[in-house]
Amino acid sequence: MEQLDDLQLIDLIRTQGDSLAIQELFGRYRPVMLRLRQRYYLPGHELDDWEQEARLVLCTVVRQFRAERSPSFGAFYKLNLTHRVYDLIRQSQAQKRHAQLVSFDAQQTYFADTLVDTRAQVRAGLECQEALQQVLPRLSAVERAVFVELLGNATPEEISRKFGWPAQRVVAALHRCRQKLRQLLAE
């Protein structure tokens, strides 16, 4: 078969599906694959994987090649193999960007530690509202005024200015509010 040229080998492959002709043609163009392998890195691809991809491209190219359009089978094969390598590189890069699927049932402890449970937030919010409703009657008029202003995001300095009270009085009232709230939560 070594005396046959590329076009004759291509014709044998197309008409008879000659596996020896495929082997001969691949042997002639194997160096093209080896040069591409040296030039490009494909994660997880060993030499056997490269050869398999190169053979698949060769079989496809044999069916597509038209001598009247392209005078050189080798150039056509190299172009198609290079494009296949680019596709494989793009595919490996895309896999890195895709999130991996994780079973919720298999990773319950991970999800319990990392996901926000909105039911727990609602429950905590309701408990806070209940605690506020219970603590307000226990507060003096000054403590209640300071507490309500703090809930409205006012600072102690702003509360002091608003009511004309000394800063120490506001801080002391704030301290008593905290104590009463802790006492209520401890009950």
Secondary structure, DSSP 8 states (H G I E B T S, - for coil): -TTS-HHHHHHHHHHH--HHHHHHHHHHHHHHHHHHHHH---TT--HHHHHHHHHHHHHHHHHH--TTT-S-HHHHHHHHHHHHHHHHHHHHHHHHHS-----TTTTHHHHHHHS--HHHHHHHHHHHHHHHHHHGGGS-HHHHHHHHHHHTT--HHHHHHHHT--HHHHHHHHHHHHHHHHHHHH-
